[in-house]
Structure formats: structure tokens, C-alpha cells
Amino acid sequence: MNVSSDCIVSISEANQNFSKVARLVDEKKKVIVMKNNKPRYLIIDFEEYESQRTEEQILDKIADEIFEKNFNAFKRLAE
């Protein structure tokens, strides 16, 4: 995941100025909150989350279809 430095805030800054974090999420779609100089939390726009979730569901469905279609081949490979 590529994240620009203007999308990173410390946990103390997030705690003291959450409205700034919310504005950043509105602008950049995601913010990383650092704790002890390490990425600890990711705050993302809900629409972004829904979009990613939908994509994952589509990929899961495709993977299931491939598995069902080729089950016997996978079974032979596992032996």
C-alpha cells in the first residue's frame, strides 16, 4: 500500500484533533495512525471499504468457481 506522508498522524495527534483526521480521511480516503513510531491503525473512508469488500467478494466467487470446475484436477495434484 502506497501512502503519502501527509496521510500519517501520531496517535496523540489523532487523540487531540480527531476532526483533522476525519478531514484527512475525507480528502485522502485513508489515514495511518502511528503508535510508538510504527503504523498501528488504518482509518479508511467507508465507501472505500465497501468498494474493496465488493472486489474481494467478486474474487472469492471467481476462485470458488475455478475450484469447483477443476476440483478433480486439484484432488489429483494433492495426492
mmCIF file of the N, C-alpha and C atoms, coordinates in Angstrom:
data_MODEL
# 
_entry.id   MODEL 
# 
loop_
_atom_site.group_PDB 
_atom_site.id 
_atom_site.type_symbol 
_atom_site.label_atom_id 
_atom_site.label_alt_id 
_atom_site.label_comp_id 
_atom_site.label_asym_id 
_atom_site.label_entity_id 
_atom_site.label_seq_id 
_atom_site.pdbx_PDB_ins_code 
_atom_site.Cartn_x 
_atom_site.Cartn_y 
_atom_site.Cartn_z 
_atom_site.occupancy 
_atom_site.B_iso_or_equiv 
_atom_site.pdbx_formal_charge 
_atom_site.auth_seq_id 
_atom_site.auth_comp_id 
_atom_site.auth_asym_id 
_atom_site.auth_atom_id 
_atom_site.pdbx_PDB_model_num 
ATOM 1   N N  . MET A 1 1  ? 0.836   -1.169  0.000   1.00 0.00 ? 1  MET A N  1 
ATOM 2   C CA . MET A 1 1  ? 0.000   0.000   0.000   1.00 0.00 ? 1  MET A CA 1 
ATOM 3   C C  . MET A 1 1  ? 0.882   1.232   0.000   1.00 0.00 ? 1  MET A C  1 
ATOM 4   N N  . ASN A 1 2  ? 0.698   2.091   -0.971  1.00 0.00 ? 2  ASN A N  1 
ATOM 5   C CA . ASN A 1 2  ? 1.429   3.349   -1.021  1.00 0.00 ? 2  ASN A CA 1 
ATOM 6   C C  . ASN A 1 2  ? 0.655   4.422   -0.276  1.00 0.00 ? 2  ASN A C  1 
ATOM 7   N N  . VAL A 1 3  ? 1.342   5.071   0.653   1.00 0.00 ? 3  VAL A N  1 
ATOM 8   C CA . VAL A 1 3  ? 0.704   6.117   1.442   1.00 0.00 ? 3  VAL A CA 1 
ATOM 9   C C  . VAL A 1 3  ? 1.651   7.292   1.506   1.00 0.00 ? 3  VAL A C  1 
ATOM 10  N N  . SER A 1 4  ? 1.117   8.478   1.214   1.00 0.00 ? 4  SER A N  1 
ATOM 11  C CA . SER A 1 4  ? 1.968   9.662   1.302   1.00 0.00 ? 4  SER A CA 1 
ATOM 12  C C  . SER A 1 4  ? 2.094   10.093  2.759   1.00 0.00 ? 4  SER A C  1 
ATOM 13  N N  . SER A 1 5  ? 3.152   10.818  3.058   1.00 0.00 ? 5  SER A N  1 
ATOM 14  C CA . SER A 1 5  ? 3.431   11.209  4.443   1.00 0.00 ? 5  SER A CA 1 
ATOM 15  C C  . SER A 1 5  ? 2.376   12.150  5.015   1.00 0.00 ? 5  SER A C  1 
ATOM 16  N N  . ASP A 1 6  ? 1.613   12.820  4.154   1.00 0.00 ? 6  ASP A N  1 
ATOM 17  C CA . ASP A 1 6  ? 0.570   13.703  4.684   1.00 0.00 ? 6  ASP A CA 1 
ATOM 18  C C  . ASP A 1 6  ? -0.669  12.925  5.121   1.00 0.00 ? 6  ASP A C  1 
ATOM 19  N N  . CYS A 1 7  ? -0.647  11.604  4.989   1.00 0.00 ? 7  CYS A N  1 
ATOM 20  C CA . CYS A 1 7  ? -1.749  10.746  5.448   1.00 0.00 ? 7  CYS A CA 1 
ATOM 21  C C  . CYS A 1 7  ? -1.364  9.987   6.709   1.00 0.00 ? 7  CYS A C  1 
ATOM 22  N N  . ILE A 1 8  ? -0.314  10.433  7.373   1.00 0.00 ? 8  ILE A N  1 
ATOM 23  C CA . ILE A 1 8  ? 0.163   9.765   8.575   1.00 0.00 ? 8  ILE A CA 1 
ATOM 24  C C  . ILE A 1 8  ? 0.079   10.729  9.750   1.00 0.00 ? 8  ILE A C  1 
ATOM 25  N N  . VAL A 1 9  ? -0.519  10.270  10.840  1.00 0.00 ? 9  VAL A N  1 
ATOM 26  C CA . VAL A 1 9  ? -0.602  11.101  12.046  1.00 0.00 ? 9  VAL A CA 1 
ATOM 27  C C  . VAL A 1 9  ? -0.213  10.242  13.247  1.00 0.00 ? 9  VAL A C  1 
ATOM 28  N N  . SER A 1 10 ? 0.261   10.895  14.276  1.00 0.00 ? 10 SER A N  1 
ATOM 29  C CA . SER A 1 10 ? 0.594   10.179  15.512  1.00 0.00 ? 10 SER A CA 1 
ATOM 30  C C  . SER A 1 10 ? -0.698  9.914   16.287  1.00 0.00 ? 10 SER A C  1 
ATOM 31  N N  . ILE A 1 11 ? -0.630  8.951   17.167  1.00 0.00 ? 11 ILE A N  1 
ATOM 32  C CA . ILE A 1 11 ? -1.813  8.636   17.958  1.00 0.00 ? 11 ILE A CA 1 
ATOM 33  C C  . ILE A 1 11 ? -2.186  9.802   18.868  1.00 0.00 ? 11 ILE A C  1 
ATOM 34  N N  . SER A 1 12 ? -1.200  10.511  19.376  1.00 0.00 ? 12 SER A N  1 
ATOM 35  C CA . SER A 1 12 ? -1.512  11.660  20.241  1.00 0.00 ? 12 SER A CA 1 
ATOM 36  C C  . SER A 1 12 ? -2.187  12.772  19.432  1.00 0.00 ? 12 SER A C  1 
ATOM 37  N N  . GLU A 1 13 ? -1.729  12.987  18.192  1.00 0.00 ? 13 GLU A N  1 
ATOM 38  C CA . GLU A 1 13 ? -2.372  13.991  17.340  1.00 0.00 ? 13 GLU A CA 1 
ATOM 39  C C  . GLU A 1 13 ? -3.799  13.572  17.004  1.00 0.00 ? 13 GLU A C  1 
ATOM 40  N N  . ALA A 1 14 ? -3.999  12.300  16.720  1.00 0.00 ? 14 ALA A N  1 
ATOM 41  C CA . ALA A 1 14 ? -5.346  11.809  16.418  1.00 0.00 ? 14 ALA A CA 1 
ATOM 42  C C  . ALA A 1 14 ? -6.255  11.963  17.632  1.00 0.00 ? 14 ALA A C  1 
ATOM 43  N N  . ASN A 1 15 ? -5.707  11.704  18.807  1.00 0.00 ? 15 ASN A N  1 
ATOM 44  C CA . ASN A 1 15 ? -6.476  11.820  20.041  1.00 0.00 ? 15 ASN A CA 1 
ATOM 45  C C  . ASN A 1 15 ? -6.852  13.275  20.325  1.00 0.00 ? 15 ASN A C  1 
ATOM 46  N N  . GLN A 1 16 ? -5.929  14.192  20.079  1.00 0.00 ? 16 GLN A N  1 
ATOM 47  C CA . GLN A 1 16 ? -6.167  15.600  20.387  1.00 0.00 ? 16 GLN A CA 1 
ATOM 48  C C  . GLN A 1 16 ? -6.950  16.331  19.303  1.00 0.00 ? 16 GLN A C  1 
ATOM 49  N N  . ASN A 1 17 ? -6.894  15.836  18.069  1.00 0.00 ? 17 ASN A N  1 
ATOM 50  C CA . ASN A 1 17 ? -7.515  16.562  16.961  1.00 0.00 ? 17 ASN A CA 1 
ATOM 51  C C  . ASN A 1 17 ? -8.145  15.591  15.959  1.00 0.00 ? 17 ASN A C  1 
ATOM 52  N N  . PHE A 1 18 ? -9.159  14.866  16.412  1.00 0.00 ? 18 PHE A N  1 
ATOM 53  C CA . PHE A 1 18 ? -9.772  13.871  15.543  1.00 0.00 ? 18 PHE A CA 1 
ATOM 54  C C  . PHE A 1 18 ? -10.458 14.499  14.335  1.00 0.00 ? 18 PHE A C  1 
ATOM 55  N N  . SER A 1 19 ? -10.917 15.727  14.478  1.00 0.00 ? 19 SER A N  1 
ATOM 56  C CA . SER A 1 19 ? -11.559 16.385  13.325  1.00 0.00 ? 19 SER A CA 1 
ATOM 57  C C  . SER A 1 19 ? -10.562 16.546  12.181  1.00 0.00 ? 19 SER A C  1 
ATOM 58  N N  . LYS A 1 20 ? -9.279  16.761  12.493  1.00 0.00 ? 20 LYS A N  1 
ATOM 59  C CA . LYS A 1 20 ? -8.251  16.831  11.456  1.00 0.00 ? 20 LYS A CA 1 
ATOM 60  C C  . LYS A 1 20 ? -8.114  15.478  10.764  1.00 0.00 ? 20 LYS A C  1 
ATOM 61  N N  . VAL A 1 21 ? -8.129  14.399  11.542  1.00 0.00 ? 21 VAL A N  1 
ATOM 62  C CA . VAL A 1 21 ? -8.027  13.059  10.982  1.00 0.00 ? 21 VAL A CA 1 
ATOM 63  C C  . VAL A 1 21 ? -9.227  12.785  10.070  1.00 0.00 ? 21 VAL A C  1 
ATOM 64  N N  . ALA A 1 22 ? -10.412 13.174  10.517  1.00 0.00 ? 22 ALA A N  1 
ATOM 65  C CA . ALA A 1 22 ? -11.620 12.973  9.700   1.00 0.00 ? 22 ALA A CA 1 
ATOM 66  C C  . ALA A 1 22 ? -11.524 13.745  8.387   1.00 0.00 ? 22 ALA A C  1 
ATOM 67  N N  . ARG A 1 23 ? -11.020 14.972  8.431   1.00 0.00 ? 23 ARG A N  1 
ATOM 68  C CA . ARG A 1 23 ? -10.842 15.755  7.192   1.00 0.00 ? 23 ARG A CA 1 
ATOM 69  C C  . ARG A 1 23 ? -9.844  15.084  6.264   1.00 0.00 ? 23 ARG A C  1 
ATOM 70  N N  . LEU A 1 24 ? -8.749  14.551  6.832   1.00 0.00 ? 24 LEU A N  1 
ATOM 71  C CA . LEU A 1 24 ? -7.756  13.844  6.015   1.00 0.00 ? 24 LEU A CA 1 
ATOM 72  C C  . LEU A 1 24 ? -8.372  12.625  5.343   1.00 0.00 ? 24 LEU A C  1 
ATOM 73  N N  . VAL A 1 25 ? -9.191  11.888  6.081   1.00 0.00 ? 25 VAL A N  1 
ATOM 74  C CA . VAL A 1 25 ? -9.850  10.718  5.500   1.00 0.00 ? 25 VAL A CA 1 
ATOM 75  C C  . VAL A 1 25 ? -10.784 11.162  4.372   1.00 0.00 ? 25 VAL A C  1 
ATOM 76  N N  . ASP A 1 26 ? -11.493 12.266  4.575   1.00 0.00 ? 26 ASP A N  1 
ATOM 77  C CA . ASP A 1 26 ? -12.365 12.798  3.521   1.00 0.00 ? 26 ASP A CA 1 
ATOM 78  C C  . ASP A 1 26 ? -11.568 13.137  2.267   1.00 0.00 ? 26 ASP A C  1 
ATOM 79  N N  . GLU A 1 27 ? -10.389 13.721  2.455   1.00 0.00 ? 27 GLU A N  1 
ATOM 80  C CA . GLU A 1 27 ? -9.558  14.160  1.318   1.00 0.00 ? 27 GLU A CA 1 
ATOM 81  C C  . GLU A 1 27 ? -8.783  13.007  0.687   1.00 0.00 ? 27 GLU A C  1 
ATOM 82  N N  . LYS A 1 28 ? -8.141  12.206  1.499   1.00 0.00 ? 28 LYS A N  1 
ATOM 83  C CA . LYS A 1 28 ? -7.175  11.209  1.009   1.00 0.00 ? 28 LYS A CA 1 
ATOM 84  C C  . LYS A 1 28 ? -7.720  9.784   0.997   1.00 0.00 ? 28 LYS A C  1 
ATOM 85  N N  . LYS A 1 29 ? -8.885  9.565   1.583   1.00 0.00 ? 29 LYS A N  1 
ATOM 86  C CA . LYS A 1 29 ? -9.556  8.263   1.645   1.00 0.00 ? 29 LYS A CA 1 
ATOM 87  C C  . LYS A 1 29 ? -8.973  7.306   2.676   1.00 0.00 ? 29 LYS A C  1 
ATOM 88  N N  . LYS A 1 30 ? -7.787  7.604   3.221   1.00 0.00 ? 30 LYS A N  1 
ATOM 89  C CA . LYS A 1 30 ? -7.238  6.752   4.277   1.00 0.00 ? 30 LYS A CA 1 
ATOM 90  C C  . LYS A 1 30 ? -6.176  7.506   5.063   1.00 0.00 ? 30 LYS A C  1 
ATOM 91  N N  . VAL A 1 31 ? -6.061  7.152   6.335   1.00 0.00 ? 31 VAL A N  1 
ATOM 92  C CA . VAL A 1 31 ? -5.068  7.747   7.234   1.00 0.00 ? 31 VAL A CA 1 
ATOM 93  C C  . VAL A 1 31 ? -4.462  6.625   8.066   1.00 0.00 ? 31 VAL A C  1 
ATOM 94  N N  . ILE A 1 32 ? -3.158  6.680   8.226   1.00 0.00 ? 32 ILE A N  1 
ATOM 95  C CA . ILE A 1 32 ? -2.463  5.736   9.106   1.00 0.00 ? 32 ILE A CA 1 
ATOM 96  C C  . ILE A 1 32 ? -2.134  6.454   10.407  1.00 0.00 ? 32 ILE A C  1 
ATOM 97  N N  . VAL A 1 33 ? -2.483  5.807   11.513  1.00 0.00 ? 33 VAL A N  1 
ATOM 98  C CA . VAL A 1 33 ? -2.190  6.359   12.833  1.00 0.00 ? 33 VAL A CA 1 
ATOM 99  C C  . VAL A 1 33 ? -1.007  5.575   13.397  1.00 0.00 ? 33 VAL A C  1 
ATOM 100 N N  . MET A 1 34 ? 0.032   6.320   13.743  1.00 0.00 ? 34 MET A N  1 
ATOM 101 C CA . MET A 1 34 ? 1.262   5.725   14.262  1.00 0.00 ? 34 MET A CA 1 
ATOM 102 C C  . MET A 1 34 ? 1.218   5.652   15.793  1.00 0.00 ? 34 MET A C  1 
ATOM 103 N N  . LYS A 1 35 ? 1.721   4.550   16.313  1.00 0.00 ? 35 LYS A N  1 
ATOM 104 C CA . LYS A 1 35 ? 1.873   4.405   17.756  1.00 0.00 ? 35 LYS A CA 1 
ATOM 105 C C  . LYS A 1 35 ? 3.273   3.888   18.006  1.00 0.00 ? 35 LYS A C  1 
ATOM 106 N N  . ASN A 1 36 ? 4.036   4.582   18.829  1.00 0.00 ? 36 ASN A N  1 
ATOM 107 C CA . ASN A 1 36 ? 5.435   4.242   19.094  1.00 0.00 ? 36 ASN A CA 1 
ATOM 108 C C  . ASN A 1 36 ? 6.243   4.173   17.802  1.00 0.00 ? 36 ASN A C  1 
ATOM 109 N N  . ASN A 1 37 ? 5.996   5.128   16.918  1.00 0.00 ? 37 ASN A N  1 
ATOM 110 C CA . ASN A 1 37 ? 6.694   5.264   15.629  1.00 0.00 ? 37 ASN A CA 1 
ATOM 111 C C  . ASN A 1 37 ? 6.496   4.076   14.689  1.00 0.00 ? 37 ASN A C  1 
ATOM 112 N N  . LYS A 1 38 ? 5.399   3.344   14.883  1.00 0.00 ? 38 LYS A N  1 
ATOM 113 C CA . LYS A 1 38 ? 5.076   2.225   13.998  1.00 0.00 ? 38 LYS A CA 1 
ATOM 114 C C  . LYS A 1 38 ? 3.625   2.372   13.550  1.00 0.00 ? 38 LYS A C  1 
ATOM 115 N N  . PRO A 1 39 ? 3.320   1.981   12.314  1.00 0.00 ? 39 PRO A N  1 
ATOM 116 C CA . PRO A 1 39 ? 1.922   2.011   11.876  1.00 0.00 ? 39 PRO A CA 1 
ATOM 117 C C  . PRO A 1 39 ? 1.097   1.064   12.739  1.00 0.00 ? 39 PRO A C  1 
ATOM 118 N N  . ARG A 1 40 ? 0.033   1.580   13.316  1.00 0.00 ? 40 ARG A N  1 
ATOM 119 C CA . ARG A 1 40 ? -0.766  0.762   14.227  1.00 0.00 ? 40 ARG A CA 1 
ATOM 120 C C  . ARG A 1 40 ? -2.230  0.639   13.773  1.00 0.00 ? 40 ARG A C  1 
ATOM 121 N N  . TYR A 1 41 ? -2.778  1.739   13.271  1.00 0.00 ? 41 TYR A N  1 
ATOM 122 C CA . TYR A 1 41 ? -4.188  1.750   12.892  1.00 0.00 ? 41 TYR A CA 1 
ATOM 123 C C  . TYR A 1 41 ? -4.345  2.345   11.500  1.00 0.00 ? 41 TYR A C  1 
ATOM 124 N N  . LEU A 1 42 ? -5.357  1.862   10.804  1.00 0.00 ? 42 LEU A N  1 
ATOM 125 C CA . LEU A 1 42 ? -5.706  2.395   9.494   1.00 0.00 ? 42 LEU A CA 1 
ATOM 126 C C  . LEU A 1 42 ? -7.154  2.850   9.556   1.00 0.00 ? 42 LEU A C  1 
ATOM 127 N N  . ILE A 1 43 ? -7.387  4.105   9.240   1.00 0.00 ? 43 ILE A N  1 
ATOM 128 C CA . ILE A 1 43 ? -8.742  4.642   9.187   1.00 0.00 ? 43 ILE A CA 1 
ATOM 129 C C  . ILE A 1 43 ? -9.039  4.921   7.727   1.00 0.00 ? 43 ILE A C  1 
ATOM 130 N N  . ILE A 1 44 ? -10.090 4.272   7.202   1.00 0.00 ? 44 ILE A N  1 
ATOM 131 C CA . ILE A 1 44 ? -10.418 4.466   5.794   1.00 0.00 ? 44 ILE A CA 1 
ATOM 132 C C  . ILE A 1 44 ? -11.850 4.959   5.641   1.00 0.00 ? 44 ILE A C  1 
ATOM 133 N N  . ASP A 1 45 ? -12.083 5.622   4.536   1.00 0.00 ? 45 ASP A N  1 
ATOM 134 C CA . ASP A 1 45 ? -13.406 6.087   4.172   1.00 0.00 ? 45 ASP A CA 1 
ATOM 135 C C  . ASP A 1 45 ? -14.318 4.875   4.012   1.00 0.00 ? 45 ASP A C  1 
ATOM 136 N N  . PHE A 1 46 ? -15.540 4.942   4.508   1.00 0.00 ? 46 PHE A N  1 
ATOM 137 C CA . PHE A 1 46 ? -16.429 3.782   4.482   1.00 0.00 ? 46 PHE A CA 1 
ATOM 138 C C  . PHE A 1 46 ? -16.742 3.338   3.060   1.00 0.00 ? 46 PHE A C  1 
ATOM 139 N N  . GLU A 1 47 ? -16.918 4.275   2.148   1.00 0.00 ? 47 GLU A N  1 
ATOM 140 C CA . GLU A 1 47 ? -17.183 3.914   0.752   1.00 0.00 ? 47 GLU A CA 1 
ATOM 141 C C  . GLU A 1 47 ? -15.994 3.169   0.150   1.00 0.00 ? 47 GLU A C  1 
ATOM 142 N N  . GLU A 1 48 ? -14.777 3.567   0.522   1.00 0.00 ? 48 GLU A N  1 
ATOM 143 C CA . GLU A 1 48 ? -13.572 2.870   0.076   1.00 0.00 ? 48 GLU A CA 1 
ATOM 144 C C  . GLU A 1 48 ? -13.566 1.436   0.609   1.00 0.00 ? 48 GLU A C  1 
ATOM 145 N N  . TYR A 1 49 ? -13.935 1.290   1.863   1.00 0.00 ? 49 TYR A N  1 
ATOM 146 C CA . TYR A 1 49 ? -14.019 -0.036  2.483   1.00 0.00 ? 49 TYR A CA 1 
ATOM 147 C C  . TYR A 1 49 ? -15.028 -0.907  1.746   1.00 0.00 ? 49 TYR A C  1 
ATOM 148 N N  . GLU A 1 50 ? -16.213 -0.353  1.503   1.00 0.00 ? 50 GLU A N  1 
ATOM 149 C CA . GLU A 1 50 ? -17.259 -1.102  0.803   1.00 0.00 ? 50 GLU A CA 1 
ATOM 150 C C  . GLU A 1 50 ? -16.787 -1.524  -0.584  1.00 0.00 ? 50 GLU A C  1 
ATOM 151 N N  . SER A 1 51 ? -16.100 -0.624  -1.286  1.00 0.00 ? 51 SER A N  1 
ATOM 152 C CA . SER A 1 51 ? -15.602 -0.924  -2.626  1.00 0.00 ? 51 SER A CA 1 
ATOM 153 C C  . SER A 1 51 ? -14.598 -2.070  -2.587  1.00 0.00 ? 51 SER A C  1 
ATOM 154 N N  . GLN A 1 52 ? -13.661 -2.016  -1.658  1.00 0.00 ? 52 GLN A N  1 
ATOM 155 C CA . GLN A 1 52 ? -12.657 -3.075  -1.519  1.00 0.00 ? 52 GLN A CA 1 
ATOM 156 C C  . GLN A 1 52 ? -13.314 -4.398  -1.155  1.00 0.00 ? 52 GLN A C  1 
ATOM 157 N N  . ARG A 1 53 ? -14.300 -4.327  -0.297  1.00 0.00 ? 53 ARG A N  1 
ATOM 158 C CA . ARG A 1 53 ? -15.001 -5.538  0.134   1.00 0.00 ? 53 ARG A CA 1 
ATOM 159 C C  . ARG A 1 53 ? -15.739 -6.180  -1.035  1.00 0.00 ? 53 ARG A C  1 
ATOM 160 N N  . THR A 1 54 ? -16.373 -5.356  -1.864  1.00 0.00 ? 54 THR A N  1 
ATOM 161 C CA . THR A 1 54 ? -17.082 -5.867  -3.029  1.00 0.00 ? 54 THR A CA 1 
ATOM 162 C C  . THR A 1 54 ? -16.109 -6.548  -3.985  1.00 0.00 ? 54 THR A C  1 
ATOM 163 N N  . GLU A 1 55 ? -14.950 -5.929  -4.216  1.00 0.00 ? 55 GLU A N  1 
ATOM 164 C CA . GLU A 1 55 ? -13.935 -6.527  -5.087  1.00 0.00 ? 55 GLU A CA 1 
ATOM 165 C C  . GLU A 1 55 ? -13.477 -7.875  -4.538  1.00 0.00 ? 55 GLU A C  1 
ATOM 166 N N  . GLU A 1 56 ? -13.268 -7.962  -3.224  1.00 0.00 ? 56 GLU A N  1 
ATOM 167 C CA . GLU A 1 56 ? -12.843 -9.217  -2.607  1.00 0.00 ? 56 GLU A CA 1 
ATOM 168 C C  . GLU A 1 56 ? -13.912 -10.292 -2.763  1.00 0.00 ? 56 GLU A C  1 
ATOM 169 N N  . GLN A 1 57 ? -15.178 -9.905  -2.630  1.00 0.00 ? 57 GLN A N  1 
ATOM 170 C CA . GLN A 1 57 ? -16.264 -10.871 -2.786  1.00 0.00 ? 57 GLN A CA 1 
ATOM 171 C C  . GLN A 1 57 ? -16.317 -11.401 -4.217  1.00 0.00 ? 57 GLN A C  1 
ATOM 172 N N  . ILE A 1 58 ? -16.099 -10.524 -5.190  1.00 0.00 ? 58 ILE A N  1 
ATOM 173 C CA . ILE A 1 58 ? -16.085 -10.941 -6.594  1.00 0.00 ? 58 ILE A CA 1 
ATOM 174 C C  . ILE A 1 58 ? -14.943 -11.924 -6.832  1.00 0.00 ? 58 ILE A C  1 
ATOM 175 N N  . LEU A 1 59 ? -13.756 -11.601 -6.311  1.00 0.00 ? 59 LEU A N  1 
ATOM 176 C CA . LEU A 1 59 ? -12.605 -12.501 -6.465  1.00 0.00 ? 59 LEU A CA 1 
ATOM 177 C C  . LEU A 1 59 ? -12.843 -13.841 -5.780  1.00 0.00 ? 59 LEU A C  1 
ATOM 178 N N  . ASP A 1 60 ? -13.457 -13.819 -4.604  1.00 0.00 ? 60 ASP A N  1 
ATOM 179 C CA . ASP A 1 60 ? -13.774 -15.073 -3.912  1.00 0.00 ? 60 ASP A CA 1 
ATOM 180 C C  . ASP A 1 60 ? -14.728 -15.931 -4.740  1.00 0.00 ? 60 ASP A C  1 
ATOM 181 N N  . LYS A 1 61 ? -15.711 -15.300 -5.344  1.00 0.00 ? 61 LYS A N  1 
ATOM 182 C CA . LYS A 1 61 ? -16.667 -16.038 -6.173  1.00 0.00 ? 61 LYS A CA 1 
ATOM 183 C C  . LYS A 1 61 ? -15.968 -16.671 -7.377  1.00 0.00 ? 61 LYS A C  1 
ATOM 184 N N  . ILE A 1 62 ? -15.087 -15.909 -8.020  1.00 0.00 ? 62 ILE A N  1 
ATOM 185 C CA . ILE A 1 62 ? -14.342 -16.437 -9.170  1.00 0.00 ? 62 ILE A CA 1 
ATOM 186 C C  . ILE A 1 62 ? -13.464 -17.609 -8.737  1.00 0.00 ? 62 ILE A C  1 
ATOM 187 N N  . ALA A 1 63 ? -12.780 -17.447 -7.592  1.00 0.00 ? 63 ALA A N  1 
ATOM 188 C CA . ALA A 1 63 ? -11.921 -18.528 -7.091  1.00 0.00 ? 63 ALA A CA 1 
ATOM 189 C C  . ALA A 1 63 ? -12.737 -19.782 -6.796  1.00 0.00 ? 63 ALA A C  1 
ATOM 190 N N  . ASP A 1 64 ? -13.911 -19.608 -6.195  1.00 0.00 ? 64 ASP A N  1 
ATOM 191 C CA . ASP A 1 64 ? -14.773 -20.757 -5.916  1.00 0.00 ? 64 ASP A CA 1 
ATOM 192 C C  . ASP A 1 64 ? -15.195 -21.458 -7.202  1.00 0.00 ? 64 ASP A C  1 
ATOM 193 N N  . GLU A 1 65 ? -15.546 -20.678 -8.218  1.00 0.00 ? 65 GLU A N  1 
ATOM 194 C CA . GLU A 1 65 ? -15.958 -21.259 -9.495  1.00 0.00 ? 65 GLU A CA 1 
ATOM 195 C C  . GLU A 1 65 ? -14.812 -22.044 -10.140 1.00 0.00 ? 65 GLU A C  1 
ATOM 196 N N  . ILE A 1 66 ? -13.610 -21.489 -10.093 1.00 0.00 ? 66 ILE A N  1 
ATOM 197 C CA . ILE A 1 66 ? -12.440 -22.183 -10.648 1.00 0.00 ? 66 ILE A CA 1 
ATOM 198 C C  . ILE A 1 66 ? -12.197 -23.476 -9.889  1.00 0.00 ? 66 ILE A C  1 
ATOM 199 N N  . PHE A 1 67 ? -12.297 -23.406 -8.560  1.00 0.00 ? 67 PHE A N  1 
ATOM 200 C CA . PHE A 1 67 ? -12.073 -24.600 -7.748  1.00 0.00 ? 67 PHE A CA 1 
ATOM 201 C C  . PHE A 1 67 ? -13.105 -25.683 -8.065  1.00 0.00 ? 67 PHE A C  1 
ATOM 202 N N  . GLU A 1 68 ? -14.377 -25.296 -8.115  1.00 0.00 ? 68 GLU A N  1 
ATOM 203 C CA . GLU A 1 68 ? -15.429 -26.280 -8.411  1.00 0.00 ? 68 GLU A CA 1 
ATOM 204 C C  . GLU A 1 68 ? -15.246 -26.885 -9.797  1.00 0.00 ? 68 GLU A C  1 
ATOM 205 N N  . LYS A 1 69 ? -14.919 -26.061 -10.755 1.00 0.00 ? 69 LYS A N  1 
ATOM 206 C CA . LYS A 1 69 ? -14.759 -26.531 -12.137 1.00 0.00 ? 69 LYS A CA 1 
ATOM 207 C C  . LYS A 1 69 ? -13.585 -27.500 -12.261 1.00 0.00 ? 69 LYS A C  1 
ATOM 208 N N  . ASN A 1 70 ? -12.552 -27.291 -11.468 1.00 0.00 ? 70 ASN A N  1 
ATOM 209 C CA . ASN A 1 70 ? -11.326 -28.083 -11.578 1.00 0.00 ? 70 ASN A CA 1 
ATOM 210 C C  . ASN A 1 70 ? -11.055 -28.932 -10.350 1.00 0.00 ? 70 ASN A C  1 
ATOM 211 N N  . PHE A 1 71 ? -12.097 -29.262 -9.612  1.00 0.00 ? 71 PHE A N  1 
ATOM 212 C CA . PHE A 1 71 ? -11.935 -29.994 -8.360  1.00 0.00 ? 71 PHE A CA 1 
ATOM 213 C C  . PHE A 1 71 ? -11.144 -31.296 -8.545  1.00 0.00 ? 71 PHE A C  1 
ATOM 214 N N  . ASN A 1 72 ? -11.497 -32.062 -9.559  1.00 0.00 ? 72 ASN A N  1 
ATOM 215 C CA . ASN A 1 72 ? -10.821 -33.364 -9.766  1.00 0.00 ? 72 ASN A CA 1 
ATOM 216 C C  . ASN A 1 72 ? -9.323  -33.156 -10.041 1.00 0.00 ? 72 ASN A C  1 
ATOM 217 N N  . ALA A 1 73 ? -8.977  -32.147 -10.803 1.00 0.00 ? 73 ALA A N  1 
ATOM 218 C CA . ALA A 1 73 ? -7.566  -31.878 -11.078 1.00 0.00 ? 73 ALA A CA 1 
ATOM 219 C C  . ALA A 1 73 ? -6.831  -31.497 -9.798  1.00 0.00 ? 73 ALA A C  1 
ATOM 220 N N  . PHE A 1 74 ? -7.450  -30.654 -8.968  1.00 0.00 ? 74 PHE A N  1 
ATOM 221 C CA . PHE A 1 74 ? -6.828  -30.267 -7.701  1.00 0.00 ? 74 PHE A CA 1 
ATOM 222 C C  . PHE A 1 74 ? -6.674  -31.481 -6.779  1.00 0.00 ? 74 PHE A C  1 
ATOM 223 N N  . LYS A 1 75 ? -7.687  -32.342 -6.808  1.00 0.00 ? 75 LYS A N  1 
ATOM 224 C CA . LYS A 1 75 ? -7.644  -33.550 -5.967  1.00 0.00 ? 75 LYS A CA 1 
ATOM 225 C C  . LYS A 1 75 ? -6.484  -34.446 -6.382  1.00 0.00 ? 75 LYS A C  1 
ATOM 226 N N  . ARG A 1 76 ? -6.295  -34.615 -7.715  1.00 0.00 ? 76 ARG A N  1 
ATOM 227 C CA . ARG A 1 76 ? -5.178  -35.431 -8.194  1.00 0.00 ? 76 ARG A CA 1 
ATOM 228 C C  . ARG A 1 76 ? -3.837  -34.806 -7.845  1.00 0.00 ? 76 ARG A C  1 
ATOM 229 N N  . LEU A 1 77 ? -3.748  -33.507 -7.916  1.00 0.00 ? 77 LEU A N  1 
ATOM 230 C CA . LEU A 1 77 ? -2.494  -32.835 -7.570  1.00 0.00 ? 77 LEU A CA 1 
ATOM 231 C C  . LEU A 1 77 ? -2.162  -33.003 -6.089  1.00 0.00 ? 77 LEU A C  1 
ATOM 232 N N  . ALA A 1 78 ? -3.192  -33.093 -5.256  1.00 0.00 ? 78 ALA A N  1 
ATOM 233 C CA . ALA A 1 78 ? -2.986  -33.206 -3.806  1.00 0.00 ? 78 ALA A CA 1 
ATOM 234 C C  . ALA A 1 78 ? -2.521  -34.608 -3.411  1.00 0.00 ? 78 ALA A C  1 
ATOM 235 N N  . GLU A 1 79 ? -2.727  -35.585 -4.276  1.00 0.00 ? 79 GLU A N  1 
ATOM 236 C CA . GLU A 1 79 ? -2.361  -36.960 -3.920  1.00 0.00 ? 79 GLU A CA 1 
ATOM 237 C C  . GLU A 1 79 ? -0.885  -37.195 -4.014  1.00 0.00 ? 79 GLU A C  1 
# 
